[in-house]
Amino acid sequence: MRFIIFVLYLLAAFGHGKCGNVLVWPTRGSHWINLKIILETLIDKGHNVTVLVPNPSPFMDTKESDRFSYQHFSLSITTQDLQDFFHELLHFSVYETDQLNFLQIQIKFYEFASKHQEISLSYCDGILKSPELMDKLRNGKFDVLLSDPLLPCSDIVAEVLNLPLVYTYRFSIAHVLERMCGQIPAPPSFVPGAMSKLTDKMSFTERIINILFYLSVDLTWIIALKKFDNYYTEYLGRPTSYCEMMGKADIWLIRTYWDFEFPRPFVPNFKYVGGLHCTPAKPLPEDMEEFVQSSGDDGIVVFTLGSMIDKMPKETSNKIASALAQIPQRVLWRYNGEKPDTFGENTRIYKWLPQNDLLGHPKTRAFITHGGTNGVYEAIYHGVPMVGIPLFGDQTDNLVHVKARGAAVSIDNIKTMEPQDLVDGLNAVIKNSSYKENAMRLSRIHHDRPVKPLDEAVFWIEFVMRHKGAKHLRVEAHNLTWYQYHCLDVFAFLITVLTVVLYVFFKLCKVFITRCCFRGKSKKE
C-alpha cells in the first residue's frame, strides 16, 4: 500500500507534464539574453532545447552553457563582415547623424537596410538551402519553433516542418511588423509610432507628425520587404509574402509591459512579458562591495552604455569622466577604453559589472544608461531613477517612455553633451525625490502582476506545445484584405446604395413636380 501511495504521489507530482523538443531560431546580442533565460527555464522543466547557431557567430557565445544542444550551420559571410557592419552602423548612429542632412541620413539608412537584408538572407540560405540540415530538423521531432524575428525565415522553417511558431519580440519601428503582419491595432491618435519620440498625449501637430511617421515607415517597409517577398515566393513555390508568413505565428511574446509602456489595444495572441530576465540582487564581489560601502550616505552611481560600447573617442570619455568627478557619489563605470585624463578619485572603471546586483544594492542612487530594454527593466525592477544617454535603436524610445513616467532625464546627444549636462542630470534624479518616488511606483506596478513574466512566457510556449498551436487566438483580420479590414468595401456599397436611392428619389420628385405644374397650367387654360 505504501508503495502504491508513493507511485501515485510521483504521478501527481510529475505525471501532469509532458517533456517536449524546442527548436530555437538564431538571435544575437541583448536579444539572446532574454531568450536564454526562457530556454534555461524550459530545460529546468524537462524540455529539450536545440539552438540553431551560425558559423560565424561573433555575438553569441555557445561555450557559456552546455545545457543546450547546438545545431550549427554555415554562412556565406565572415565574422569580420558581421563585426564591420555592426560597428559601422553603431558609429554612424552615434557620431555621424548630426553631420548629415535629412536626405543623406535616409540614403545612409537605406544602404544599411540593404546590407542587413543581405546578411539576413545569408542566414536563410544557410539553413533552408542545406538539405542535410533540413533533414536533421525533420527528424528532430520538434514540438515548437521559438524565434526572435530580428532575422527572417523562421516562419518558413515552421511551415516546412509543420511546427507552431512563437515569437519573442520587442518592437519594430512604428510597430510596422506588429501592425501589418501581426494585425495589432494602432490608432495613430494615441498610439505613438515606436521611435517617433512621441508620447500618448499628443497635440494636433504631434498627431499629424505621428500619422506621417506611420505612412512613411509603411511605404519604406513595403518597398524594402519586396526582396523578402520574392525570396519567400521562390522558396515555397507559391505566391506569398513575408508578412503573410510572419502573421501565421501562434503567439507573440512582447518584451515590454504596462509599467512603462503606454496603454494601447492588443490582440489575444500578443502576450506582454517585459522584465522576464530580472532577478533579486545577489551579493557583490568582496572588493566591489568594499568600494560601494565606502560611499557612505552619498551612495553610488552605476554607469554603463551596454555591451556594444567598449570604447569611445577620447574627447567624449574626458567629458564624461570630468562630470563624474564633480559628484559626491562613488561611480562604478563599465568601460574598456583608455583611461580618461580627467578621471576622478570617486570613479572606478570595470570591464564588466554585475549590473542587476548593483541596481538592487541599497546604496545605488542613480543609473546612467544608454536606454537598452534590459537595463531599463532592471532599473524599474529595483526602483532606480535613470539618466539616459540614448545611442541607437530602441533606446531613445525606451527613455521617452521612462521620462514620461517621471523616472528619468534624458541627454539627447552624447557627441554634443557637455560635462555640466551630465552633472545636472545626475543632480536632478538624485536630489529631486520625485524621480525616486516615480521609479519606485513603476517598480511596484512591475511586481504587482498575477503571473511573473518569465512564468507567463514559459506557460504560453508550453500551451502552444500542448495544443499543437494557438490558432484560436489569431484574429480574423489575418484573412482580410486591407480594404476589407477598414470596411472600405462596405462603405462603398452603402454609399452606392444611398446614391441610387437619392437619385431615384430626386427623379420621382422631379416627375411629381412636373406633373403638378402641368396640371395647374391646364386648369388655368
Buried (B, 14 or more C-beta within 10 A) or exposed (E): EEEEEEEEEEEEEEEEEEEBBBBBBBBBBBBBBBBBBBBBBBBEEEBBBBBBBBEBBBBBEEEEBEEBBBBEBBBEBEBEBBEEBBEBBBEBBBBBBEEEEEEEBEEBBEEBEEBBBEBBBBBBBBBBEBEEBBEEBEEBEBBBBBBBBBBBBBBBBBBBBEBBBBBBBBBBBBBBBBBBBBBBBBEBEBBBBBBBBBBBEBEEEBBEBBEEBBEEBBEBBEEBBEBBBEBBBEBBEEEBBBBBBBBBBBBBBBBBBEBBBBEBEBBEBBBBBBBBBBEEBEEBEEEBBEBBEEBEEBBBBBBBBBBBBEEBEEEBBBBBBBBBBBBEBBBBBBBEBEEBEBBBEBBBBBEEBBBBBBBBBEBBBBBBBBBBBBBBBBBBBBBBBBBBBBBBBBBBBBBBBBBBBBBBBBBBBBBEBEBEBBBBBBBBBBEEEEBBBBBBBBBEBBBEBEEBBBBBBBEBBBBBBBEEBBEEBBBEBBEBEEEEEEEEEEEEEEEEEEEEEEEEEEEEEEEEEEEEEEEEEEEEE
